[in-house]
Structures are given as C-alpha cells and as structure tokens.
Amino acid sequence: MITRDIQAYMARDWEAVRAAKDRYWAERIRRLGPAEGLRIADELRRHVVALHPDWPTPADRSADLAAHVRLAELLRRADRSSDR
C-alpha cells in the first residue's frame, strides 16, 4: 500500500501541478490585490524566521544586495536600448 502510494505520488504530472498552483496564486492576487502578495510574502518570511532565527545572515544580505545591483544594471541597460 505505502509503496503504491509513493509510486503514484512520484508519477504525478508535476508540470500540471505547478501550472495549477501558478493559476491559483495569480487569481488570488488579482482578486485581492497587491496587498495580498505582500501578505503572502510576509507570512513566508515569518515562517523562515521561525525555522531559522538568524536569517537572513550577513552573507544572505550581501548576496541579495548583489542580486539587486545586477538586476538594476540589467534594467538600466534595457532602458538605454529601448531609446534606440
């Protein structure tokens, strides 16, 4: 019984599951507005802090800042190329 259940679980159409989740959250945020997206993000942040009270670490913050700097530069480049 357990083996069969595990096999059924592993055989799921994971692309369909992902698509259904994406549709669910997109519709929820569309219906409830941007504040719902912020509420969800805050719940996720609180959950992580409950599991890892030292999060984000200085290294996490540094990596996050570096990612934001890279994104800002890519956006600046995209903006400049749209002027052509």
C-alpha positions in Angstrom: 0.0 0.0 0.0 2.6 2.5 1.0 4.9 1.7 -1.9 2.0 2.1 -4.3 1.1 5.5 -2.8 4.7 6.6 -3.2 4.8 5.5 -6.8 1.5 7.3 -7.5 2.9 10.4 -5.9 6.1 10.3 -7.9 4.2 9.6 -11.1 2.1 12.8 -10.8 2.1 15.3 -13.6 4.3 17.8 -11.9 4.0 20.4 -14.7 0.2 20.3 -14.3 0.6 20.7 -10.5 2.9 23.7 -11.0 0.6 25.3 -13.5 -2.4 24.8 -11.2 -0.5 26.5 -8.3 0.5 29.4 -10.6 -3.1 29.9 -11.7 -4.4 29.7 -8.1 -1.9 32.3 -6.8 -2.3 34.6 -9.8 -6.1 34.6 -9.5 -5.9 35.2 -5.7 -3.6 38.1 -6.1 -5.6 39.5 -9.0 -8.8 39.3 -6.9 -7.4 40.5 -3.6 -4.8 43.0 -5.0 -1.1 43.6 -4.4 -1.6 43.7 -0.7 -2.3 40.0 -0.8 1.0 39.4 -2.5 2.8 41.4 0.3 0.8 39.5 3.0 1.9 36.1 1.5 5.5 37.2 1.3 5.4 38.4 4.9 3.9 35.0 6.0 6.7 33.2 4.2 9.3 35.5 5.8 7.9 34.9 9.3 7.9 31.1 8.7 11.6 31.1 7.7 12.5 33.3 10.7 10.6 30.8 12.9 12.7 28.0 11.5 16.0 29.9 11.2 16.0 32.8 13.7 19.4 34.0 12.4 18.0 34.5 8.9 18.9 36.5 6.9 22.6 36.1 7.7 25.1 38.8 6.7 26.1 36.6 3.7 22.4 36.2 2.7 22.0 40.0 2.8 25.2 40.5 0.8 24.1 38.0 -1.9 20.7 39.7 -2.0 22.2 43.1 -2.5 24.4 41.8 -5.2 21.4 40.3 -7.0 19.6 43.6 -6.8 22.6 45.5 -8.1 22.8 43.1 -11.1 19.1 43.5 -11.7 19.3 47.3 -11.6 22.1 47.3 -14.1 20.2 45.0 -16.4 17.2 47.2 -16.2 19.3 50.3 -16.9 20.8 48.6 -20.0 17.3 47.6 -21.2 16.1 51.1 -20.7 19.0 52.5 -22.7 18.5 50.0 -25.6 14.8 51.0 -25.8 15.8 54.6 -26.7 17.4 53.4 -30.0 
